[in-house]
Amino acid sequence: MGDSRANFFEHLHPATIPARSAAFTYTFGLGGISVLLVLVLLVTGVLLMFLYEPSLARAYSSVAEITYEAPYGWFVRNLHYWAGQWLVITVTLHMARVVFTGGYKRRRANWLIGVGLLVLVLLLDFTGLVLRWDADVSWACWWAPTCCAKCRCWARRSTVWPWAARWSARARPSASTAGTSPG
């Protein structure tokens, strides 16, 4: 009836695998690097969670306190940030390798899971940017819905993104207020 693989570990490392498919020059270890980066993000994220305050009034100042006042807070925060950025890069390169080698043709379910994980990584990277609640947030919150509204396949067929064009038009900095200070 079936599959001789008894557990998840044997699914990841089957008993027989072509030597070419296991060569480092073929895979570049991108899947393993991505898993390692996810583990680093989990550990550093839990450590940062103890000191971060998720409120509009305290988000930016709690990030500053983590960076400048907490012991090794600068190291943990930078490790978390760079692990997130490298995760986006390695997952994208991993997906590109699968496309260029044609690996998606035989394992379509794995390909769809991988595409879903790529989208999840990109969304989590965006939310990590927004959590800091600094000057970059206004740009990101303007740019993301604008890109979604400009995408022709979503703009014509989807009813999920109609708010994006309206919101981005309101959030876009006007020429009359650009470069002026509020005080």
C-alpha positions in Angstrom: 0.0 0.0 0.0 2.7 2.0 0.1 5.4 4.0 1.5 8.2 2.3 3.3 9.2 5.5 5.0 8.3 5.1 8.6 8.8 8.6 10.0 9.4 12.2 9.2 13.2 12.0 9.4 13.2 9.3 6.8 11.1 11.5 4.6 13.7 14.2 4.8 16.6 11.8 4.3 15.4 8.8 2.2 17.3 5.6 2.3 18.3 5.8 -1.4 19.0 9.1 -3.2 20.8 9.7 -6.4 24.4 11.0 -5.8 23.9 13.9 -8.1 20.8 15.1 -6.1 22.7 15.1 -2.8 25.8 16.9 -4.1 26.4 20.3 -2.5 27.0 21.9 -5.8 23.5 20.9 -6.8 21.6 21.9 -3.7 24.0 24.5 -2.2 22.6 23.5 1.2 19.9 26.3 0.9 17.2 24.2 2.6 19.3 23.4 5.6 20.6 27.0 5.8 16.9 28.2 5.8 16.0 25.7 8.6 19.0 27.0 10.6 18.0 30.6 10.1 14.4 29.8 11.2 15.8 28.3 14.4 17.9 31.4 15.0 14.9 33.6 14.5 12.8 31.5 16.9 15.4 31.7 19.7 16.2 35.4 19.3 12.5 36.2 18.8 11.7 34.6 22.1 14.4 36.6 23.8 13.3 39.8 22.2 9.7 39.1 23.2 10.5 39.5 26.9 11.5 43.1 26.5 9.4 44.4 23.5 6.2 46.3 24.2 3.7 46.1 21.3 1.9 49.4 21.7 1.9 52.5 19.5 3.2 54.6 22.4 6.0 52.3 23.5 7.1 50.2 20.4 9.9 52.4 19.2 11.2 53.3 22.7 11.2 49.6 23.7 13.3 48.8 20.7 15.7 51.5 21.7 15.8 50.1 25.2 16.5 46.7 23.9 19.3 48.0 21.7 21.0 50.4 24.1 20.2 49.3 27.6 19.6 45.5 27.7 22.7 43.4 28.1 23.7 42.2 24.7 20.4 43.5 23.4 22.1 45.0 20.4 23.6 41.6 19.5 20.3 39.7 19.8 18.4 42.3 17.9 20.9 42.5 15.1 21.2 38.7 14.9 17.4 38.5 14.7 17.3 41.2 12.0 20.0 39.7 9.8 18.7 36.2 10.2 15.4 37.4 8.9 17.0 39.1 5.9 19.1 36.1 5.1 16.1 33.9 5.4 14.3 35.8 2.7 17.4 35.5 0.5 18.0 31.8 1.0 14.4 30.8 0.6 14.2 32.8 -2.6 17.4 31.2 -3.9 16.2 27.8 -2.9 12.9 28.3 -4.8 14.9 29.6 -7.8 17.1 26.5 -7.8 14.1 24.3 -7.8 12.6 26.2 -10.7 15.9 26.1 -12.7 16.5 22.4 -12.1 12.9 21.4 -12.8 12.4 19.9 -9.4 8.8 21.1 -9.2 7.6 18.9 -12.0 7.8 15.6 -10.1 6.8 16.9 -6.6 4.0 19.4 -7.1 2.7 19.2 -3.6 6.2 20.0 -2.2 6.4 22.9 -4.7 3.1 24.4 -3.5 4.2 24.0 0.1 7.4 25.8 -0.8 5.6 28.7 -2.5 3.3 29.0 0.5 6.4 29.1 2.8 8.0 31.7 0.6 4.9 33.9 0.8 4.8 33.3 4.6 8.5 34.3 5.0 7.9 37.5 3.0 4.8 38.4 5.1 6.6 37.7 8.3 9.6 39.9 7.2 7.1 42.7 6.4 5.5 42.4 9.9 8.9 42.4 11.5 9.6 45.8 9.8 6.3 47.2 11.0 6.8 46.1 14.6 9.6 48.6 15.1 7.2 51.5 14.4 9.8 53.9 13.2 10.1 56.1 10.1 10.4 53.2 7.8 6.9 52.0 8.7 5.1 54.8 6.9 7.0 54.0 3.7 6.3 50.2 4.0 2.6 50.7 4.8 2.3 52.9 1.7 4.5 50.8 -0.6 2.9 47.3 0.2 -0.7 48.2 -0.7 0.4 50.3 -3.7 2.3 47.3 -5.1 -0.7 45.1 -4.6 -3.0 47.6 -6.3 -0.7 47.9 -9.3 -0.4 44.2 -9.9 -2.5 43.6 -12.9 -3.5 40.0 -12.1 -4.8 41.1 -8.6 -6.2 44.4 -9.7 -8.5 42.8 -12.3 -9.6 39.5 -10.7 -9.4 39.9 -7.0 -11.9 41.4 -4.6 -9.4 41.1 -1.7 -7.3 44.1 -2.6 -9.8 46.9 -3.5 -8.9 48.7 -0.3 -5.2 48.9 -1.3 -5.7 51.7 -3.9 -7.9 53.8 -1.7 -5.6 53.4 1.3 -2.4 54.1 -0.6 -3.9 57.3 -2.1 -4.7 58.5 1.4 -1.4 57.4 2.9 0.8 58.8 0.2 2.7 61.9 1.4 1.5 65.0 -0.4 3.9 67.4 -2.1 2.8 70.2 0.1 3.7 68.4 3.4 6.9 66.7 2.1 10.0 68.0 3.9 8.1 70.0 6.5 8.3 69.4 10.2 5.1 69.1 12.3 6.3 71.6 14.9 
